[in-house]
Amino acid sequence: MTLDHYAASSRLRDVAPGYKLLYALPPIAMVLWVDSALFSLLVSGLMSASVVMKGGVRPGDYLRWLLLPAAFLMIGTAAVAFDISVHPELFLFSIPVGSAFIGVTSAGLAMAIHLAFKALASVSCLYFIAFTTPVADLGRSMASLGIPVLLIEMTLLVYRFVFLLFETASEMATAQRSRLGYAGTAASFRSLASLASNLFFFSARRAEEVYVAMECRGYDGLIRVLAPSPRAQRPSLAGIALVEGALFCVAIATHFGRLF
């Protein structure tokens, strides 16, 4: 299931997008300002609990989605922990490479941990928006902020064509499997090379077909979506302000060494 499915079926689906952006975006700025792994973990836990408890996403599904960026984050931030020097006593552990040593220092390890938790907390904030707000609603919110219509339309079309690319690749892979295209290592590499070389041409043709279909239905350069009904849920601004204010107080205390 895609994020669109979770967003459309979320219990927070009918909440006005502006309120959800107001709830999820300020913590990202706080996480980037406060250099604390524990504070990042606090924000990540808050957003994850909001998605699971308020949004209605099953914990197992959410964790599987969270593991995807977490794996990239761990690989990307691992390089920060490593350093090179001719003094082996600087490292927690090291290996000799010629006349120098490559290893992990305590400062590098601490920086890598802080960076990983910062990125994970930021991803959790963005996941709250992605799991509760369809892309069409985000586009409407972007328009209300004065973002150029052309940029919004391009964003929506690119987002649609990304899934079109995945769908085309899935269909091609299914056709290859039905012909035993992955029965063995050599056959798998040949099938993968064929899929990669032909994917662009098939996707470009499918994209052209989608565009022609849109024009046949009256597309004039503007993607129109339904506006929220007057009965759309509008949570209490006081409640959002209370949560954000509490987080900001914790961020200030953490930044100046009074907490965490």
C-alpha positions in Angstrom: 0.0 0.0 0.0 1.2 3.5 -0.8 1.2 6.5 1.4 -1.7 7.8 -0.5 -3.8 4.9 0.7 -2.9 5.6 4.4 -3.5 9.4 3.9 -7.0 8.8 2.3 -8.0 6.4 5.1 -6.5 8.3 8.0 -8.7 9.4 10.9 -7.1 12.8 10.4 -8.0 12.9 6.7 -10.7 15.5 7.2 -8.6 17.9 9.4 -7.7 21.1 7.5 -4.2 20.7 6.1 -3.0 24.0 7.5 -3.5 22.7 11.1 -1.5 19.6 10.4 1.3 21.6 8.8 1.3 23.9 11.8 1.6 20.9 14.1 4.4 19.1 12.2 6.7 21.7 10.7 7.8 23.8 13.8 9.3 20.7 15.5 11.6 20.2 12.5 13.1 23.7 13.1 13.4 22.9 16.8 15.2 19.6 16.1 17.7 21.3 13.8 18.3 24.0 16.4 18.7 21.8 19.4 21.7 19.5 19.1 20.4 16.7 21.3 19.7 13.1 20.5 17.2 12.8 23.3 15.2 15.8 22.2 15.2 14.4 18.6 14.0 11.1 20.1 11.2 12.9 22.0 10.0 14.6 18.8 10.2 11.4 16.8 8.1 9.6 19.5 5.5 12.4 19.6 5.0 12.3 15.9 5.0 8.6 15.7 2.4 8.4 18.5 0.3 11.0 16.7 0.4 8.9 13.4 -0.5 5.7 15.2 -2.9 6.8 17.9 -4.6 9.7 16.2 -4.1 8.8 12.5 -5.1 5.1 12.9 -2.0 3.6 11.2 -1.1 0.2 12.5 2.2 0.2 14.5 3.7 -2.6 12.4 2.9 -0.8 9.1 4.4 2.5 10.4 7.6 0.8 11.6 8.1 -0.9 8.2 7.8 2.5 6.5 10.1 4.0 9.1 12.8 1.4 8.5 13.2 2.4 4.9 14.7 5.9 5.6 16.3 4.6 8.8 18.5 2.2 6.8 19.7 5.0 4.5 20.2 7.3 7.5 22.4 4.8 9.3 24.5 4.1 6.2 24.8 7.8 5.4 25.7 9.0 8.9 28.1 6.1 9.6 30.8 7.8 7.4 30.7 10.8 9.8 32.0 8.6 12.7 35.2 7.7 10.8 38.3 9.7 10.6 42.0 9.3 9.6 45.0 10.1 11.6 48.6 9.0 12.3 47.9 8.9 16.0 46.0 5.6 16.9 45.3 6.7 20.5 42.7 9.2 19.1 40.4 6.3 18.0 38.0 4.1 19.9 39.0 1.4 17.4 41.0 1.6 14.2 42.7 -0.3 11.4 46.2 0.6 10.0 46.3 1.8 6.4 49.9 2.3 5.4 51.4 4.8 7.8 48.0 6.2 9.0 45.0 4.8 10.8 41.3 4.8 9.9 38.9 4.4 12.8 36.0 5.8 14.8 36.6 8.7 17.2 34.4 9.5 20.2 33.6 13.0 18.7 32.8 11.5 15.4 30.6 8.8 16.9 28.7 11.4 18.9 28.2 13.6 15.8 27.0 10.6 13.8 24.4 9.7 16.5 23.1 13.3 16.8 22.9 13.6 13.0 21.0 10.2 12.7 18.5 11.1 15.4 18.0 14.6 13.9 17.3 13.2 10.5 15.0 10.5 12.0 13.0 13.1 13.9 12.6 15.2 10.8 11.5 12.2 8.8 8.9 11.4 11.5 7.5 15.0 11.3 7.2 14.7 7.5 5.7 11.2 7.9 2.9 12.7 10.0 2.0 14.9 7.1 2.4 12.2 4.5 0.3 9.6 6.5 -2.6 12.0 7.2 -2.7 14.4 4.2 -3.3 13.5 0.5 -1.1 15.3 -2.0 -4.1 17.1 -3.5 -4.8 18.7 -0.1 -1.2 19.7 0.2 -1.4 21.3 -3.3 -4.4 23.3 -2.2 -2.6 24.5 0.9 0.4 25.5 -1.1 -1.9 27.6 -3.3 -3.3 29.3 -0.3 0.2 30.3 0.7 0.8 32.1 -2.6 3.0 29.5 -4.2 2.9 29.9 -8.0 0.3 27.7 -9.6 2.8 26.4 -12.2 5.0 25.0 -9.5 2.1 23.3 -7.8 0.9 21.7 -11.0 4.4 20.5 -11.9 4.7 19.0 -8.4 1.4 17.1 -8.6 2.2 15.8 -12.1 5.7 14.7 -11.2 4.3 12.9 -8.1 1.7 11.2 -10.3 4.3 10.1 -12.8 6.6 8.7 -10.1 3.8 6.1 -9.3 3.3 5.6 -13.0 7.0 4.7 -13.3 6.7 2.2 -10.4 3.6 0.7 -12.0 5.3 0.3 -15.3 8.3 -1.4 -13.7 6.1 -3.7 -11.7 4.2 -4.8 -14.9 7.4 -5.4 -16.8 8.9 -7.4 -13.9 5.7 -9.5 -13.7 5.9 -10.3 -17.4 9.5 -11.3 -17.0 8.8 -13.6 -14.1 6.0 -15.3 -16.0 8.6 -16.2 -18.6 11.1 -17.4 -16.0 13.2 -14.3 -16.5 14.6 -14.6 -13.0 15.2 -18.3 -12.9 18.9 -18.2 -12.1 21.6 -15.6 -11.5 22.5 -15.0 -15.2 18.9 -14.8 -16.3 18.1 -12.4 -13.5 20.9 -10.0 -14.5 19.8 -10.1 -18.2 16.2 -9.5 -17.2 17.2 -6.6 -14.9 19.3 -5.0 -17.6 16.4 -5.4 -20.1 14.0 -3.8 -17.6 16.2 -0.9 -16.9 17.0 -0.2 -20.6 13.3 -0.3 -21.6 11.7 1.3 -18.6 12.2 4.9 -19.7 10.7 4.3 -23.1 7.6 2.5 -21.8 7.2 5.1 -19.0 7.5 8.0 -21.4 4.8 6.4 -23.6 2.5 5.8 -20.6 3.0 9.4 -19.4 2.1 10.7 -22.9 -1.1 8.5 -22.8 -2.0 9.9 -19.4 -1.5 13.5 -20.6 -3.6 12.9 -23.7 -6.3 11.4 -21.4 -6.2 14.5 -19.2 -6.6 16.8 -22.3 -9.6 14.8 -23.5 -11.2 15.5 -20.1 -10.7 19.2 -20.4 -7.3 19.8 -18.9 -6.3 23.4 -19.4 -3.1 23.6 -17.3 -4.9 23.7 -14.0 -5.6 20.6 -11.8 -8.8 21.3 -9.9 -9.6 19.3 -6.8 -12.5 19.5 -4.4 -12.3 22.0 -1.6 -12.9 20.8 1.9 -16.5 20.9 3.1 -17.5 23.6 5.6 -17.7 20.7 8.1 -14.0 19.9 7.8 -12.5 19.3 11.2 -10.7 22.2 12.7 -8.8 21.2 15.8 -8.2 23.6 18.7 -5.5 26.1 18.0 -5.0 26.3 21.8 -4.2 22.6 21.9 -1.7 22.9 19.1 -0.1 26.0 20.7 0.1 24.1 24.0 2.0 21.2 22.4 4.3 23.4 20.4 4.9 25.7 23.4 5.8 22.8 25.6 8.2 21.4 22.9 9.7 24.9 22.5 10.3 25.2 26.3 12.0 21.8 26.3 14.1 22.8 23.3 15.2 26.0 25.0 16.1 24.1 28.2 18.0 21.5 26.3 19.8 24.0 24.1 21.2 25.9 27.2 22.1 22.7 29.0 19.3 22.7 31.6 17.7 19.5 30.3 18.9 16.3 28.5 
